[in-house]
Amino acid sequence: MDTIECQKRSEGSKPRALRRAGLIPANLYGHKGSESISLTLKAKTVERLLKEASVNNTLIPLKITDMRWSGNTLLREVQKHPAKGFIYHISFFSVAAQESVDVNVSLQFVGEAPGVKLEGGALDTVMTQLQMRCAPDSIPEAIDIDISEMHQGDVLYLHELVLPEGVTVLNDPDQVIVSILAPQISPQLIEAEDAEAAAEAAAPSEAAETSKEESA
């Protein structure tokens, strides 16, 4: 990813006035203990950033042009207006001085499950991302989950997952990741089958009544 440039926010500047000027307020944490730096970024820069980066996942090279500070960061938070949807604040976390960081990593399901393709079951993806702890320079882009040998009734638990070296999962190890469910029968199909069974059961008695009438 290209370096994201930003500037230190002027003291006393109002967030609303900054946004009117095409700037997005931001903060940087983790660069020096509990201290934070107030920043601004161009709105177009933020739009481009969010097309390439995910919260708590993507390493972002950040440069504060008027402080001579630069380093790798994680995007920790993106705040949007609840009604209008525009971005009004973002937060970065410096990872340069961190031995490990907590991140969210997406799960990608690969292959075709026989339980779905051949047995008519349904793929139930309970989890779509993992919370994990790893070194800042070892953040996986995604974790592949091979479902090509899963049959109807099979369940994959988190503790069964093989993870890259140095990665610690923070989720419950007994949590279900994915399973293959049996085919769901709709109420309409059940009603149709019941009606068909009732009709078949009634057929012999109707035939017997007809035979009696013909004999008489």
N, C-alpha and C positions, 0 to 999 in steps of 0.2 A: 504493500500500500504506500502511496505517496505521502510525504510528510504534510501534516496539517499545521498550518500557520495560524497563530492567534496573537492577541496583544493583551497586556495587562489592562484591566478595567479601571478607568479614572475614578478616583474617590468622589462620592456624591452623585455619580451618574445614575439616572433613573432607568430601570429595565424597560419601561414602556417607551421612553424616548429613544433608547438604543434600538429597540425593535423597529420603530418608525424609521430609523436611519439605516435599516438593513443589516443590523447586527444582532447576534444572539448572545445573551449572557451565559457564562459558563464558570465552572470552578474546577480547580485541580487539587486533588488530595494525595497524600502518601509520599510526596516528594521530600518532606522534611518533618517526620513525626506526625503530630496532629495538626500542623499548620495547613492552611489552604491558601490558594491564590485565586483572586477574582479575575476572570478573563472575559474577552469578547471574541467572537468569530463572525465572519461574514455569513449571512444567511445562506448564500449559494454554496459556501464551503460546507456548511452543516448538511444541506440537502445532498450533496455529493458523498459526504462521509456516511450518511445513513443508508445509502444505496450499496455501500461496500462493507460496512461494519455491523456487527451485532452486539447488543448489550452483553457484557460479561463474557465475551468470547474472542473478539478480534484484537490483536495487538496493533496499536495505532501510534506511529511516530509523531510526536507533538513537539512543536517549536514555538516558544514565546519570543517573538522577534525583538521586543524592547527590553528583555531581561537576560538575554543570552543563555536561556535555559532550553534544553531539548532532551528528550528521552522517550522511551516506549511507555505507553499507557493503555489502560482498558477503558472502554466507555461504560461507566457505571450506571448512569441514569439518563433518560430522555423524558422531559416533562412536556406534555402537550396540553393545550387548552381543552377542557372537557367538552365544550360545546362546538367550538369552531375547528378544533383539530390542529391548529398551527403549533409549531414548536416554540416554547418560550424559555427553556433553560436546559442545559446539558451538564453532566459532570464527568470528569476524567479521574482515573486513579493511576498514579505513577507506580510502575512495577520494577523500576531500576534497582531499588534497594530491597526488594522483597525476595526471600528465598522461595516462597510459594505463594500462589494466588488462588482464590476460589472463583471458578468460572462455570458457565452453563454451556454444555456441548450438545449439539443436536444428534439424534439417532437417525440413521438411514437404514431402511429395511431393504435388503437386496435379495434377489432370487424370487422364484415362484414356489409357494408352498403347495405340496401335493394335496394337503388337506383342503385347500381352496380350489385349485385347478381341477383335481380329479375326483374329490370326494364331496364337493358342493358346500364345504364349510365357509365360514366368514372369518377374515383376519381382524382380530381385535387388538389394536395398538393402544395399550394402557398408558405407556410413557413415550414421549417424543423428544425428551432431552434429559440429560443427567447433570446433576450438580457435582463438580469434582474439584479436587485440589491437586495442583501440579506446579512445576517450575514455570516461570514466565515465558521461557523460550521453548516450552514443550507442550503448548496448548494444542490439543487436537482440533482440526477443523470440524470433524464429525466422527462418530463411532458407527461402523457398519455392523448391522445385525443380519446374519445369514439365516433366512427362513426357508431355504430350499429343501430341508429335510423334515419340516414340521407337518404332522398329520393332524387330523381331526381329534380334538381333546388334548393335544400337546400344549404345554405351558412353559415359557422361558422366564426364569426368575433372575433378578439382578445379580445374586451371588454366583450364578452360573456363567456370567459374562466374562470373557477374557479381555483384559484391558491393557493398554500400553504400559510399559515399565515406568514406574515413578508416578503413576496416577492413583489417587485415592478417591473413591466415590463417597459422597456425603449423604446420599439417599439411604433409605432403609434397605438393607441387603435382601430382605424377604419380599420386596415389592415385585409384583408381576410386571414384566416389560411387554410381552405380547403373548397371545394365545390364539388357537384355532377353535372357533365355536362351531357347534353342530348347526346344520341348516335350520333356519327359523320357518315354522309353518304358520301361515297367516290364518286369522280367524275365518276368513272367507273360504279358504281351502278346507278347513276342518268342517265347516257347515256343509260344504258341497259333498265331502266324503261321507258325512253322517246321513245326508239325504239319499245318497246313492246306496248306502248300506240298508237304509230303511226301505227303499224301493225294492232292493233285491230280496229282503226278508218278506215283503208283502206279496211278491210275485207267486210263490208256491200256493199260498192260501187262495189267491184270486183264481189261479189255475184250477184248484180243487173245487171251488164254487162253480166255475164254468162247467166242469166235468159232471157235477151233480145235476145241474140244470139240463144238460144235454141228455143224461140218462133218464130223467123224468119225462 
